[in-house]
Amino acid sequence: MDKERFDRQLRLLVLLTQDRDTDIDSLSRELQMSRRSIYRYIETFRELGFVVEKRGNRYRVAPSSPFFRRITERIHFTEDEALTINQVLNAVYDRSPQVRHLRQKLSSLYDFDVLARHGVDEHIARNLAALYDAVKLERVAVLRGYVSPSSGKVSDRMVEPYMFLSENSEVRCYELATGMNKTFKISRAERVDLLDMLWSHKEAHLPFYTDMFGFSGEQLFPVRLVLGPLSARLLIEEVPSAASQLALLDDGRYRLHARVCSYKGVGRFVLGLCDDVEVESPRDFKDYLRARVRFLTQKIGA
């Protein structure tokens, strides 16, 4: 085989497997090949078993092609595995280039139309796919016809989406109009439009956490408790991941080092099992519990 022709074929194949749909004219200019030759090579790829996708006048060789799967069998993820990884990555707020690269790599290997439509209806899938692009490309988006859960008011919200929450049912955004980070439910937007504007408030995109008691926030507060066997068992039954944060003490009790977003959730746990829980720190949490006890005492007395 002619070495120069083989080189052109390989370069064409590489371009067609990148994270973009490429039109014939662009390929012709980049490779300095005639349109006719490109069409001929694309047809050859199909005959060899590559999955060639066409969208309008744009082409792409799918990573799911049997050839790629054979040479990457040991590192290839199934669709279910890719969906799981995607959900984990979207729940992690990390500015590191390694995590960002992993997100981009996953989206280039797996068509996000599949990821977005997994287990959701078409309306949510379209919104989710648009928001995913906004996060990946660091673009401003508009949540068209967004219905406020508190007032019921319908309005357009211009935002910088940066993090998915609650198994991709919500998105954390910096809202330009208010200068605040807010959580938006994806299903409440009629549609999502991407603007030709890049993020300009990236430094204000704060991480967002959910603690073991189900409360969320932008800050975490340390809490240290000593749990008796009953409260420790009930906590593990409700939150299995808490087991890794429990240390067995000599007297059979357990010390819990936790970080919480709010004192409400952990406070409810402590007050419900107050005869089996000792609060070691911090002082602020103890003050919160005293205030709750006073409030409940007054309420019951009334």
C-alpha positions as CSV (number, residue, x, y, z in Angstrom):
1,M,0.0,0.0,0.0
2,D,1.2,3.5,-0.8
3,K,2.6,5.0,2.4
4,E,1.4,8.5,1.8
5,R,-2.2,7.3,1.0
6,F,-2.2,5.1,4.1
7,D,-1.0,8.1,6.2
8,R,-4.0,10.2,4.8
9,Q,-6.4,7.4,5.7
10,L,-5.1,7.2,9.2
11,R,-5.2,10.9,9.7
12,L,-8.8,11.0,8.4
13,L,-9.7,8.2,10.8
14,V,-8.2,10.1,13.7
15,L,-10.1,13.3,12.9
16,L,-13.4,11.3,12.6
17,T,-12.9,9.8,16.0
18,Q,-12.4,13.1,17.8
19,D,-15.0,14.7,20.0
20,R,-16.7,16.6,17.2
21,D,-18.9,16.0,14.1
22,T,-16.8,17.1,11.1
23,D,-18.1,18.2,7.7
24,I,-16.5,17.1,4.4
25,D,-15.3,20.6,3.5
26,S,-13.4,21.0,6.8
27,L,-11.8,17.6,6.3
28,S,-10.8,18.4,2.7
29,R,-9.1,21.6,3.8
30,E,-7.3,20.1,6.8
31,L,-6.1,17.0,5.0
32,Q,-5.7,18.6,1.6
33,M,-7.7,15.8,0.0
34,S,-10.5,15.9,-2.5
35,R,-14.1,15.5,-1.3
36,R,-14.4,12.5,-3.6
37,S,-11.4,10.8,-1.9
38,I,-12.9,11.5,1.6
39,Y,-16.2,10.0,0.6
40,R,-14.4,6.9,-0.8
41,Y,-12.4,6.4,2.4
42,I,-15.5,6.8,4.6
43,E,-17.2,4.1,2.6
44,T,-14.1,1.9,3.0
45,F,-14.2,2.5,6.8
46,R,-17.9,1.3,6.8
47,E,-16.9,-1.8,4.8
48,L,-14.2,-2.6,7.3
49,G,-16.8,-2.6,10.2
50,F,-16.4,0.9,11.6
51,V,-19.7,2.6,12.7
52,V,-19.8,5.8,10.7
53,E,-22.5,8.3,12.0
54,K,-23.9,11.0,9.8
55,R,-25.7,14.1,11.1
56,G,-26.6,16.4,8.2
57,N,-23.4,16.9,6.3
58,R,-21.2,16.0,9.3
59,Y,-19.5,12.7,10.0
60,R,-18.1,10.8,13.0
61,V,-16.7,7.4,13.6
62,A,-18.3,6.0,16.8
63,P,-16.1,4.8,19.6
64,S,-18.5,1.8,19.8
65,S,-17.1,0.4,16.5
66,P,-16.1,-3.3,17.0
67,F,-12.5,-2.6,15.9
68,F,-12.1,-0.1,18.8
69,R,-13.8,-2.4,21.2
70,R,-11.4,-5.3,20.3
71,I,-8.3,-3.3,20.9
72,T,-9.5,-1.6,24.1
73,E,-11.5,-4.6,25.5
74,R,-9.7,-4.5,28.9
75,I,-10.3,-0.7,29.4
76,H,-13.6,-0.3,27.7
77,F,-16.6,0.6,29.9
78,T,-20.1,-0.8,29.2
79,E,-22.8,1.8,28.8
80,D,-24.1,1.1,32.4
81,E,-20.5,1.6,33.7
82,A,-20.2,4.8,31.7
83,L,-23.5,6.1,33.2
84,T,-22.3,5.3,36.7
85,I,-19.0,7.1,36.2
86,N,-20.7,10.0,34.7
87,Q,-23.1,10.4,37.7
88,V,-20.1,10.1,40.1
89,L,-18.1,12.8,38.2
90,N,-21.1,15.1,38.1
91,A,-21.5,14.8,41.8
92,V,-17.9,15.8,42.5
93,Y,-16.8,19.4,42.6
94,D,-13.1,19.5,41.8
95,R,-11.1,22.2,40.0
96,S,-8.2,19.9,39.3
97,P,-7.2,19.4,35.6
98,Q,-7.2,15.6,36.2
99,V,-10.9,15.5,37.0
100,R,-11.8,17.9,34.3
101,H,-9.9,15.9,31.8
102,L,-11.7,12.7,32.9
103,R,-15.0,14.4,32.4
104,Q,-14.0,15.5,28.9
105,K,-12.6,12.1,28.0
106,L,-15.8,10.3,29.1
107,S,-17.9,12.6,27.0
108,S,-15.7,12.0,24.0
109,L,-16.0,8.3,24.3
110,Y,-19.7,8.0,25.0
111,D,-22.4,9.9,23.1
112,F,-24.0,12.1,25.8
113,D,-27.4,11.7,24.0
114,V,-27.2,8.2,25.6
115,L,-26.1,9.5,29.0
116,A,-28.7,12.2,29.1
117,R,-31.6,10.0,28.1
118,H,-30.9,7.3,30.5
119,G,-33.9,7.0,32.7
120,V,-35.4,10.4,31.9
121,D,-38.0,11.8,29.5
122,E,-37.1,13.6,26.3
123,H,-37.7,17.1,27.7
124,I,-35.4,16.6,30.7
125,A,-32.8,14.8,28.4
126,R,-32.7,17.8,26.1
127,N,-32.2,20.2,29.0
128,L,-29.6,17.9,30.6
129,A,-27.6,17.6,27.4
130,A,-27.6,21.4,26.8
131,L,-26.5,22.0,30.4
132,Y,-23.8,19.3,30.1
133,D,-22.4,21.2,27.1
134,A,-22.5,24.4,29.1
135,V,-20.4,22.9,31.9
136,K,-18.0,21.2,29.5
137,L,-17.5,24.3,27.3
138,E,-17.7,26.8,30.2
139,R,-20.6,28.7,28.5
140,V,-23.4,30.8,29.8
141,A,-26.9,29.3,29.5
142,V,-30.4,30.6,29.7
143,L,-33.0,28.5,31.6
144,R,-36.0,29.5,29.5
145,G,-39.4,29.6,31.1
146,Y,-38.1,28.5,34.5
147,V,-40.8,28.0,37.1
148,S,-39.8,29.1,40.6
149,P,-40.8,26.5,43.2
150,S,-41.5,29.2,45.8
151,S,-43.5,31.8,43.9
152,G,-44.6,29.9,40.8
153,K,-43.3,32.8,38.7
154,V,-42.1,31.9,35.2
155,S,-39.0,33.7,34.0
156,D,-35.8,33.3,32.0
157,R,-32.7,32.8,34.2
158,M,-29.2,33.5,32.8
159,V,-26.7,31.3,34.6
160,E,-23.2,29.7,34.5
161,P,-23.9,26.0,35.2
162,Y,-21.0,24.2,36.9
163,M,-22.1,21.2,38.8
164,F,-24.9,18.5,38.6
165,L,-26.6,17.3,41.8
166,S,-29.2,14.7,42.9
167,E,-28.4,12.1,40.2
168,N,-28.5,14.8,37.5
169,S,-32.0,16.0,38.4
170,E,-30.6,19.4,39.6
171,V,-27.8,21.7,38.5
172,R,-25.8,24.2,40.5
173,C,-25.4,27.5,38.8
174,Y,-24.0,31.0,39.3
175,E,-26.9,33.3,38.5
176,L,-25.7,36.5,36.8
177,A,-28.7,38.7,37.8
178,T,-28.4,38.0,41.6
179,G,-24.6,37.2,41.8
180,M,-25.5,34.1,43.8
181,N,-24.9,30.4,43.4
182,K,-28.3,28.6,43.3
183,T,-29.6,25.1,42.7
184,F,-32.1,24.7,39.8
185,K,-34.3,21.7,39.1
186,I,-33.7,20.7,35.5
187,S,-37.3,19.7,34.8
188,R,-38.6,23.2,35.8
189,A,-37.0,24.8,32.7
190,E,-39.1,24.8,29.5
191,R,-35.8,24.6,27.6
192,V,-32.1,25.4,27.9
193,D,-30.3,27.7,25.4
194,L,-26.5,28.1,25.3
195,L,-25.3,31.6,24.6
196,D,-22.1,32.6,22.8
197,M,-20.7,33.8,26.1
198,L,-18.0,32.2,28.3
199,W,-18.1,32.1,32.1
200,S,-16.9,35.3,33.6
201,H,-17.4,34.5,37.3
202,K,-15.6,31.1,37.6
203,E,-14.0,32.2,40.9
204,A,-17.4,32.5,42.4
205,H,-18.4,28.9,41.6
206,L,-18.3,27.5,45.1
207,P,-18.4,23.8,45.9
208,F,-21.7,22.3,47.1
209,Y,-21.9,19.5,49.5
210,T,-24.5,17.1,50.9
211,D,-23.8,15.7,54.3
212,M,-24.7,12.2,55.7
213,F,-27.9,13.5,57.2
214,G,-29.2,14.8,53.8
215,F,-28.6,18.5,54.2
216,S,-26.7,20.6,51.6
217,G,-24.7,23.8,51.6
218,E,-21.5,25.5,50.4
219,Q,-19.8,25.0,53.8
220,L,-19.0,22.1,56.0
221,F,-18.8,22.2,59.8
222,P,-17.0,19.6,61.9
223,V,-19.0,17.7,64.5
224,R,-17.6,15.2,67.0
225,L,-20.0,12.8,68.8
226,V,-19.7,9.7,71.0
227,L,-22.4,7.1,70.1
228,G,-23.7,4.2,72.1
229,P,-24.2,0.8,70.3
230,L,-27.9,1.6,69.6
231,S,-27.3,5.0,68.0
232,A,-24.2,3.7,66.1
233,R,-26.3,0.8,64.7
234,L,-29.2,3.0,63.6
235,L,-26.8,5.5,62.0
236,I,-25.1,2.8,59.9
237,E,-28.5,1.3,58.9
238,E,-29.6,4.7,57.7
239,V,-26.3,5.8,56.2
240,P,-24.0,2.8,55.5
241,S,-21.1,5.1,54.5
242,A,-21.0,6.4,58.1
243,A,-19.3,3.2,59.2
244,S,-15.9,4.4,57.9
245,Q,-16.2,7.5,60.1
246,L,-16.8,5.6,63.4
247,A,-13.9,4.6,65.7
248,L,-14.5,2.0,68.3
249,L,-13.6,3.1,71.9
250,D,-12.4,0.9,74.8
251,D,-15.8,1.2,76.5
252,G,-17.7,-0.2,73.5
253,R,-19.0,3.1,72.3
254,Y,-18.0,4.8,69.0
255,R,-16.6,8.2,68.2
256,L,-18.0,9.9,65.1
257,H,-16.0,12.6,63.3
258,A,-18.4,14.1,60.7
259,R,-18.6,17.2,58.6
260,V,-22.1,18.6,58.2
261,C,-23.7,21.4,56.1
262,S,-26.3,22.2,58.7
263,Y,-26.9,21.5,62.4
264,K,-30.5,20.6,61.6
265,G,-30.0,17.1,60.4
266,V,-27.4,16.0,62.9
267,G,-29.3,17.9,65.6
268,R,-32.5,15.8,64.8
269,F,-30.4,12.7,65.1
270,V,-28.9,13.7,68.5
271,L,-32.1,14.9,70.0
272,G,-33.9,11.7,68.9
273,L,-31.3,9.5,70.6
274,C,-30.2,11.9,73.3
275,D,-29.8,9.2,76.0
276,D,-27.4,7.3,73.7
277,V,-25.3,10.2,72.2
278,E,-22.8,12.5,73.8
279,V,-21.8,15.7,72.0
280,E,-18.0,16.4,72.3
281,S,-17.7,19.4,70.0
282,P,-18.1,22.1,68.7
283,R,-19.5,24.7,71.1
284,D,-21.7,26.2,68.4
285,F,-23.5,22.8,68.0
286,K,-24.0,22.5,71.7
287,D,-25.5,26.0,71.7
288,Y,-27.8,25.1,68.8
289,L,-29.0,22.0,70.7
290,R,-29.7,24.0,73.9
291,A,-31.7,26.5,71.8
292,R,-33.8,23.7,70.3
293,V,-34.4,22.1,73.7
294,R,-35.7,25.5,75.0
295,F,-37.9,26.0,72.0
296,L,-39.4,22.5,72.4
297,T,-39.9,22.9,76.1
298,Q,-41.8,26.2,75.6
299,K,-43.8,24.7,72.7
300,I,-44.8,21.7,74.8
301,G,-45.5,23.8,77.8
302,A,-47.8,26.1,75.8
